[in-house]
Amino acid sequence: MADIGMALNYTNVYEINITPRAVEPTWAWVAGGINSVDPDGNENVEQDEYYDGMGMASSDVTGGQQTISFSGHRKYGDAAQDFVASLRYEYGEARKTDFRWTMPDGAVVEAFVTIAEIKAAGGDPNAKSDFEFSVHFNGRPTLTEPTGSDLPESITAEAVTVKVGESVEVGAAVTPASAGQGMFYAITDENVAAVTSDGKVTGLEEGTTKLVIRAAAKPSVIQEVEVTVTAAA
């Protein structure tokens, strides 16, 4: 098995909950139009000199706040961007939602965040419109430890059958199990079915289509399965 090594930045998966007041989160992939991501610990560092340091100081990190800044170009119709842009004139609790960061090795960071520094337009007249925002973690995030450091080799998934108006989990898995389990999902005919970023397929109208699944840590590893949407119960 090949080791994941120096994974490229695009194999990190950033997601934001675009229905923060709903019972179940709706995860949207923060990727379309984004070409720069900059995490920052914003650490508070105290530097003190003591007599036993003989002229040299020592440092203590006494706190901090994780932030992640995203920048790129405005992509209208992108679920994550449209959600962030909709908040530019909202303040207080309306700016808070859930955030999830899945790393190439399968480690997952989840946090309740505040969306700040929204810039939904701007730039030169013949250029693509600028788009920027940052997420500020509120308190300590939850960390799920890595699943391993091997590159994905294949994806296992079965054909999906779902009724109109209902949803089912795909249940895909990356092999080997020691590889990061992050995956990207896409439906070829979005009139027939829709899929969330975490693999929940919803039937929209009767028919068949394909579900394309890619391994996040190695997007060249692809699996396609058939999706059949039947009449509502």
C-alpha positions in Angstrom: 0.0 0.0 0.0 1.2 3.5 -0.9 1.7 6.0 1.9 -0.2 9.2 1.7 3.0 11.2 2.0 2.9 14.9 1.2 -0.8 15.2 0.3 -1.8 18.1 -1.8 -4.0 20.8 -0.2 -7.1 20.0 -2.3 -7.4 16.7 -0.6 -8.6 18.5 2.6 -12.4 18.7 2.6 -14.1 21.7 4.2 -17.8 21.6 4.8 -20.3 24.1 6.3 -23.8 23.5 7.6 -26.1 25.6 5.5 -29.2 24.9 7.6 -27.9 25.8 11.1 -31.4 26.0 12.7 -32.6 22.7 11.3 -32.6 19.4 13.3 -30.3 17.7 10.9 -27.3 19.6 9.4 -27.1 20.1 5.6 -23.4 19.9 4.8 -22.1 21.9 1.8 -18.6 21.5 0.4 -16.6 24.7 0.6 -14.6 24.4 -2.6 -16.3 25.9 -5.7 -14.5 29.1 -6.6 -12.1 28.8 -3.6 -8.4 29.0 -4.4 -6.8 29.8 -1.1 -7.4 28.5 2.5 -5.4 29.9 5.4 -5.8 28.3 8.9 -4.5 30.4 11.8 -4.3 29.5 15.5 -4.3 33.1 16.7 -2.3 32.1 19.7 -1.8 34.2 22.8 1.9 33.9 23.7 3.4 35.3 26.9 7.1 35.8 26.9 8.8 36.3 30.3 12.4 36.6 31.5 13.5 34.9 34.7 16.7 35.1 36.5 17.5 31.5 35.9 17.2 32.1 32.2 20.4 34.1 32.3 19.1 36.8 30.0 17.0 34.5 27.8 13.1 34.5 27.8 10.7 31.6 27.9 7.3 31.4 26.2 3.9 30.0 27.3 0.9 29.7 25.0 -2.0 30.8 27.2 -4.8 30.5 24.7 -6.0 31.1 21.2 -8.8 30.8 18.7 -8.6 28.8 15.5 -9.7 30.6 12.4 -9.7 29.6 8.8 -9.8 32.2 6.0 -11.2 31.3 2.5 -10.7 33.4 -0.6 -11.3 33.1 -4.3 -14.0 34.0 -6.8 -17.8 34.3 -6.4 -19.5 31.3 -7.8 -23.3 31.9 -7.9 -25.3 28.7 -7.4 -22.7 27.1 -5.2 -24.5 26.1 -2.0 -21.8 27.0 0.4 -21.0 30.4 -1.2 -24.7 31.3 -1.5 -25.2 30.5 2.2 -22.2 32.6 3.3 -23.2 35.5 1.0 -26.8 35.5 2.4 -25.4 36.4 5.8 -23.4 39.5 4.9 -26.1 41.8 6.4 -26.9 39.5 9.3 -25.2 39.8 12.7 -25.2 38.0 16.1 -26.5 34.4 16.3 -27.4 34.4 12.6 -23.7 34.2 11.7 -23.2 31.0 13.7 -23.3 27.4 12.3 -21.4 24.1 12.2 -18.2 23.5 10.4 -16.3 20.3 9.5 -12.8 19.8 8.2 -11.7 16.3 7.0 -8.0 15.9 6.5 -6.3 13.5 4.0 -5.5 11.0 6.7 -9.1 10.8 7.8 -8.8 13.1 10.9 -11.9 15.2 11.4 -12.2 18.5 13.1 -15.7 19.7 14.0 -16.6 23.0 15.5 -19.4 25.5 16.2 -18.2 28.6 14.3 -19.0 32.2 13.5 -18.8 33.4 9.9 -16.9 36.7 9.7 -15.3 39.0 7.3 -17.6 38.3 4.4 -16.7 39.8 1.1 -19.2 38.7 -1.6 -18.2 40.9 -4.5 -15.5 43.3 -5.7 -12.5 43.5 -8.0 -11.4 44.8 -11.4 -14.1 45.4 -14.1 -12.9 42.6 -16.4 -12.1 40.1 -13.6 -14.0 37.5 -11.8 -15.7 38.8 -8.7 -13.8 38.4 -5.4 -15.2 36.2 -2.7 -13.8 36.0 0.9 -14.9 34.9 4.4 -13.5 33.3 7.5 -14.8 30.9 10.1 -13.9 31.6 13.8 -14.1 28.5 16.0 -16.2 29.1 19.2 -14.4 27.2 21.9 -12.5 24.0 21.6 -13.2 21.9 18.5 -13.9 18.1 18.5 -11.1 16.1 17.0 -11.6 12.6 15.6 -8.2 10.9 15.3 -6.8 9.8 11.9 -7.9 6.5 10.4 -4.5 5.9 8.8 -1.9 7.2 6.4 -2.3 4.9 3.3 -3.6 6.1 0.0 -7.0 4.9 -1.2 -7.0 2.0 -3.6 -10.7 1.5 -4.3 -14.2 2.4 -3.2 -16.9 -0.2 -2.4 -20.5 0.9 -2.9 -23.8 -0.8 -3.9 -26.5 0.4 -6.3 -29.0 2.8 -4.8 -32.8 2.5 -4.9 -34.9 5.3 -3.4 -38.4 6.5 -3.7 -39.4 10.0 -4.8 -39.2 12.3 -1.8 -37.3 9.9 0.4 -33.5 9.7 1.2 -31.1 6.8 1.8 -27.5 6.6 2.9 -25.1 5.4 0.2 -22.9 3.5 2.6 -19.7 3.7 0.5 -16.3 2.8 2.0 -12.7 3.5 0.9 -10.3 0.5 0.9 -8.0 -0.1 2.5 -9.6 0.7 5.9 -6.3 2.4 6.8 -6.9 5.1 4.2 -8.8 8.3 4.8 -12.6 7.7 4.4 -13.4 11.2 3.0 -15.3 11.0 -0.3 -16.9 13.4 -2.9 -20.3 12.5 -4.3 -22.0 13.7 -7.5 -25.2 12.8 -9.4 -25.0 12.8 -13.2 -28.7 13.7 -13.7 -29.7 16.2 -11.0 -33.3 16.2 -12.2 -33.6 12.5 -11.0 -31.8 12.6 -7.7 -29.7 14.8 -5.4 -26.8 13.8 -3.1 -25.4 15.6 0.0 -21.7 16.0 0.6 -21.9 13.1 3.2 -23.5 10.6 0.8 -27.3 10.9 1.4 -29.2 10.4 -1.9 -32.7 11.9 -2.3 -35.1 10.9 -5.0 -36.6 13.8 -7.0 -38.4 12.1 -9.9 -38.8 8.6 -11.3 -35.9 7.4 -13.5 -32.3 6.2 -13.3 -29.0 8.0 -13.1 -25.4 7.5 -11.9 -23.8 8.3 -8.6 -20.1 9.1 -9.0 -17.9 8.7 -5.9 -14.3 9.9 -5.6 -11.9 9.3 -2.8 -10.9 12.7 -1.3 -7.3 11.7 -0.5 -6.8 10.4 -4.1 -9.6 11.7 -6.4 -8.4 9.4 -9.3 -10.0 6.5 -7.3 -13.5 6.5 -8.6 -16.6 4.3 -8.3 -19.9 4.7 -10.2 -23.1 3.1 -9.1 -26.6 3.1 -10.5 -29.3 5.1 -8.8 -32.9 4.1 -9.4 -35.7 6.4 -8.3 -39.1 4.8 -8.0 -42.6 6.3 -7.4 -43.5 7.7 -4.1 -45.1 5.4 -1.5 
